[in-house]
């Protein structure tokens, strides 16, 4: 096997490496830096698939390695980020087992459902041109943006109400449960793996991308949760076609 065949797997390993560093950042009390490493992992996650297609280097080990890496970077990492936010919440309920408050551990269903979603994806032949359920990277970005929004609110008081809302334990608990369900749902959502750049075949994708860019330019980090919700709502309205099982 030539060196170029290893490039996609190397990028996948860098995804895992960045996600692992992000987890360390959470334990060191820097969730904002953890979110940055999640973004880096996302870049590697997109790059490995692109390089595999360009180099014709798709392999079974690459598929399995990609899923294992995604469990860490887009499952375990966002789970710990939300767990840390719950621990710091001013209205954290008390549910103790010994000296341990169990309430923040609700966030750890994120990695559980992320693993279930990835396992389903690997064996589902329908998800070639679109997704069924929210993709793990989108779910991770949604939750990973929360520390960045809180940081943004410190310099821009207009975002303080949103930051307070996302710091509320009950808000976090509801979002964790809802989005964990969305991960393994049968809701059809658009994939951004372009087969071509033709407007007619991709106009919904272009609408989502353009709207996202505008929102990000105006609201910065605060736009990210709205971008993910917009992506879900537009996909629900447009109903992307599913590939029939073999």
PyMOL commands that set and color helices and strands:
alter all, ss='L'
color gray80, all
select helices_A, chain A and resi 4-27+31-54+60-88+103-123+136-155+157-167+169-183+199-238
alter helices_A, ss='H'
color red, helices_A
select strands_A, chain A and resi 96-97+100-101+130-132+188-190
alter strands_A, ss='S'
color yellow, strands_A
deselect
rebuild
show_as cartoon
